[in-house]
Structures are given as C-alpha cells and as structure tokens.
Amino acid sequence: MNIRKTIIQSTLSVLILLGALTLALFPDDAIEIIATALSLMLFIIGIRYLIYYFTMGRFMVGGRMILYLGMIILDLSIFSVTLLSKSDRFILLYLIGVNAFYGAVQLLHAFQGRGYGGREWRFKMINGVINLLISVCCIIFIRSGNIVVYIFAAGLVHTALVNILSMLRKEGSAAIQ
C-alpha cells in the first residue's frame, strides 16, 4: 500500500471512530445521522463509479457492469434520502438490510477466495460473520432504538478496527473501497 492510500485509510478509520463516538453520545438523533451518512456515502460511491465508467470503464471488457453498478448505488442513495422523512423503524430496517447484505457479500468473497486458494479468506469470513451477527442483534433489539444505535456504533468500531488491521498487514488490502 502506498503512502497516499495509507493516509486516506487511516484518516477514514479515525473519522469512523469519531462517528461511532458521536452515535454513542447522542443516541436520540443517531438514526437520522446514520441514514444521512449512509445516503451521502452511497451518493459519493455511485458518482465515483459513474465518473470511472465515463472516463475509462466504457472502453473495458465488462465496463457496462460498472455503469449499472454506479446507477444502482446512486439509486440506493436517493432511496435512502427519501427514507429520512419516514418512521425510524423503516430507516432501521433499511440499515439492517444494508448491513446484512454487506456481510453476505463478504461471506461470498470469502468462499470465492477459499476456492481459489487465497490466503485472506478467513479474514473476510470473520468480517462477514460479524456483520451478519450485528444485523441479527439489531433485529432482536429493534424495539429499543438506543440499543440498536449502540450496536451500530459497535459495528462502526469493528469497521474502523478492520481498516486499521488491513492497513497494518503486509499486503495492506483495504476493507473499505
């Protein structure tokens, strides 16, 4: 990992830890904060995919998948913005679904890496299982909003620690891309 990526990843990890601390300190307004941050993050990722498609991806084999992925992520960001005016339950269910989907994707990557004989499939497997457990715990405690916020804050701490660990590894592959 070059120095620029190390600086970006360490800054991102510190921001994630500050976000987790903010959620733990202000649990009453945290659901709106989480949904706003998620929609902003999805918007930025969707725009990055679309810019990548229009600059380089359209000339690549499978470039249309980049376009479709960017459009889907951008659509998800717009959908999450519309949820801000709805009940906190809808926002919580949406956030739990996104977290469970991320955990399932991590598990699929782990199984694929294991099939190819990769070395870091255990790391991805543990990360996927933890994300799925966070989603299950959120579903169990969905009636108590503050407990769900604390579980999400713990999930953010987990994500920051995974980023720091992946930054310190010899290969240095990023968990958040």
ZICORQUI-V245177 format. One record per residue. N is the residue number from 1. RES is the residue in one small letter. BURIAL is + if it has 24 or more other C-alpha atoms within 12 Angstrom, else -. Layout:
<<N,RES,BURIAL> <N,RES,BURIAL>>
This chain:
<<1,m,-> <2,n,-> <3,i,-> <4,r,-> <5,k,-> <6,t,-> <7,i,-> <8,i,-> <9,q,+> <10,s,+> <11,t,-> <12,l,+> <13,s,+> <14,v,-> <15,l,-> <16,i,+> <17,l,+> <18,l,-> <19,g,+> <20,a,+> <21,l,-> <22,t,+> <23,l,+> <24,a,+> <25,l,-> <26,f,-> <27,p,+> <28,d,-> <29,d,-> <30,a,+> <31,i,+> <32,e,+> <33,i,+> <34,i,+> <35,a,+> <36,t,+> <37,a,+> <38,l,+> <39,s,+> <40,l,-> <41,m,-> <42,l,+> <43,f,+> <44,i,-> <45,i,+> <46,g,+> <47,i,+> <48,r,+> <49,y,+> <50,l,+> <51,i,-> <52,y,-> <53,y,+> <54,f,-> <55,t,-> <56,m,-> <57,g,-> <58,r,-> <59,f,-> <60,m,-> <61,v,-> <62,g,-> <63,g,-> <64,r,-> <65,m,-> <66,i,+> <67,l,+> <68,y,-> <69,l,+> <70,g,+> <71,m,+> <72,i,-> <73,i,+> <74,l,+> <75,d,-> <76,l,+> <77,s,+> <78,i,-> <79,f,+> <80,s,+> <81,v,+> <82,t,-> <83,l,+> <84,l,+> <85,s,-> <86,k,-> <87,s,-> <88,d,+> <89,r,+> <90,f,-> <91,i,+> <92,l,+> <93,l,+> <94,y,+> <95,l,+> <96,i,+> <97,g,-> <98,v,+> <99,n,+> <100,a,+> <101,f,-> <102,y,+> <103,g,+> <104,a,+> <105,v,-> <106,q,+> <107,l,+> <108,l,-> <109,h,+> <110,a,+> <111,f,-> <112,q,-> <113,g,-> <114,r,-> <115,g,-> <116,y,-> <117,g,-> <118,g,-> <119,r,-> <120,e,+> <121,w,-> <122,r,-> <123,f,+> <124,k,+> <125,m,+> <126,i,+> <127,n,+> <128,g,+> <129,v,+> <130,i,+> <131,n,+> <132,l,+> <133,l,+> <134,i,+> <135,s,+> <136,v,+> <137,c,+> <138,c,+> <139,i,+> <140,i,-> <141,f,-> <142,i,+> <143,r,-> <144,s,-> <145,g,+> <146,n,+> <147,i,+> <148,v,+> <149,v,+> <150,y,+> <151,i,+> <152,f,+> <153,a,+> <154,a,+> <155,g,+> <156,l,+> <157,v,+> <158,h,+> <159,t,+> <160,a,+> <161,l,+> <162,v,+> <163,n,+> <164,i,+> <165,l,+> <166,s,+> <167,m,+> <168,l,-> <169,r,-> <170,k,-> <171,e,-> <172,g,-> <173,s,-> <174,a,+> <175,a,+> <176,i,+> <177,q,->>
